[in-house]
C-alpha cells in the first residue's frame, strides 16, 4: 500500500524572530515551495498521527533552501520547537518533476526481480548522485548498486511493489557489495 503522505522536507532551524522556519527540502525542485499558493498545507507527524498546518508564506532562499511561515507559529521559540520536524504533503497534492518518474518513498521496499521472475532482492534506498538515480538493492548476500536507467530497470510497478531488472544489464552495470 502506498503511503498517504510524502515527505517534502525537514525543518532545520528558526529563521528570524517572527516564527518562520528554514526547511531543507528533499525534492529535486525546491521551487515547488515557491509560494503558499503552491503549497497551501503541510502535514507533521505527531505520535503516529498526521496533523495539517496551513502555510502562510513560502519562498526559496540561497542555494536550494526554503523559508516558510506556518499558521500558529508566531515567534522564534515556537519555530525552535519545530527543529528536526519532517514536513509532508498529502499524495493528492504531491507534484512529480517527471510524469514517468516514481516517488522515492514508493520505490523503497519494492521487490526487485529479473525478467524471468526470479527474486533478486529488495529496493533499500535510492541514491541521487547526479546524472541518474542509483537503486540500492539488498540481497541475501549483500547489496547491489545499480543505475536506474531504462535499459537496466525495465519495468516499475509501485502498486504491485515490483521492480523488474534486466539480469544481463544488471551484471554489466551494477556494483556489488
N, C-alpha and C positions, 0 to 999 in steps of 0.2 A: 504494500500500500504506500502511495506517495505521501510525503509529509504535507500537511495543510499549510505550513508556514515555511518561508525560505529566508535563510539568514542573509542579511544585506550589509551588515557592518557591526563594529564594536565601538562603544563609547571609550575613548582613550583618556579624556580629561575635560575639565571645565574650560570654557572659552569666555573670558571676560567676567564681568560682575553680575550680569543680568540673567543668568541661568542657561545660557547657550552651552552646548557641548560639542567637542571636537569628536568626529567619528572617523575611524579607519574603515573605509568601505571594502567589502570583499566582493567586488564586482569588477569586470574588465572595463566598465564605463562609468566613472564617478559622476559624469554629467547627468546621470539619471536622478541624482539627488538635487538637481539644479533649482528646484523651487518647491514650495509647499503644494502647489497645484499638481506637480508631477508626482509627489509623494505625500498624499494627504494624511495617511495613517501609518504608524509603525506599531509593532507589537513587541512586548517584552515578556519573557517567560519568568514567572514567579511561582515557585512551588509547583511546577508542572502545569500551570495554567497560563495561557497567553492572554495578556491584557492589552487592549488597544490604547493608543495615545495619539492625539491629534498633533500633527506637525504644523507649527505656526509659521516657521520660515526655514529655508534651507538654501545653502549656497556652497559652491565648490571653492576651496581656497588652496593656495600653494600648489604643490605637486601632487594632486590627487586626493587631498584631504577634504573633508566636508564639515561644515559647521551647521548645526540645526538648533532650533528653539522648539521645545516641546511644551504643550499646554500643561499648566500646573507646576512647571519648573521655573521659578521666578528669581532665584538668586544662586550665587556661587555654591553655597552649602548644599542646596538641593541638587545642583548639577554634579557636585563632587560625589554624592551618594550614588550616582549612576555610573561611575567609573567602572569599566570592565563589563558592563551590561551589553549583551548581544541584542541587536535590533533585527526584527524580522518584518516581512511583508507577507500578506496572505497570497496564496497561489494565484488567485484571480487577478491580482494587481502586479504580479511579477512580470518583468519585461526581459525577454531574451534578446541578446545582441544579434543573434543569427537564428532565424526561424527553424533551421535544421539542427541546431545545437540542442543539447540537453543541459539541464541544471546539474552542476557537480553533485549536489546533495542527492539527486535522483540516481546517479551512477554508482555512488558508493554503496556497497552491499550487493550489487548485481553479480550474478554468477557469470563467469567467463567460460565459454565453450568454443571448441573448434567447429569447423563447418560440418563435420561428421556427427556432431552432437556430444562428443566426449568432453567431460568436465575438466577444465584446466585449473580454475581457482576462483577467487572472489575479488572483485574490484575493491581495494582497500583505501585508495586515495587517488586523486587526480592532481598532478603537478602542472604548473603553468610556468615553465622556464623561459618562454619566449616564442619561438617560431610556431610551435604546436604543443598541444597538451600531451602529457605523458600519463598513461594509466599505470598505477602500481597494483599488480595482481598478486595476491597472497596465494601460494600453492602449498601443497603438503610438504614440499622440500625447501621452501624459501620464498623469495619474492621475485617477480619479473617486472621490469620496467619496459613498457612498450609504447612507441609513439601512437597517438590517436589519429592515425591517418587512414583515409578511406580504403586503401589497399591492404591494410593490416586489420582494422576494425571494420568488418564487412556489414555488420548489422547491429543496431542498438534498439532494444525494446524495453524501455523502463517499466512499462505496465506489467510486462511478464518477468521483470527483474533479470534480463538476459542480455549479454553482450556476446556477439559472435566474432571470432578472430580467425583469420586465415593462418593455419598452422605453419605452412611453409614460409610465409612472410614474417610471421612471429619469430621463427627460428633465425631468420636473416637479420632482423632489426632489433630484437629485444636484448636487454642487458639482464643477465641472471645473477641473483644474489647468492 
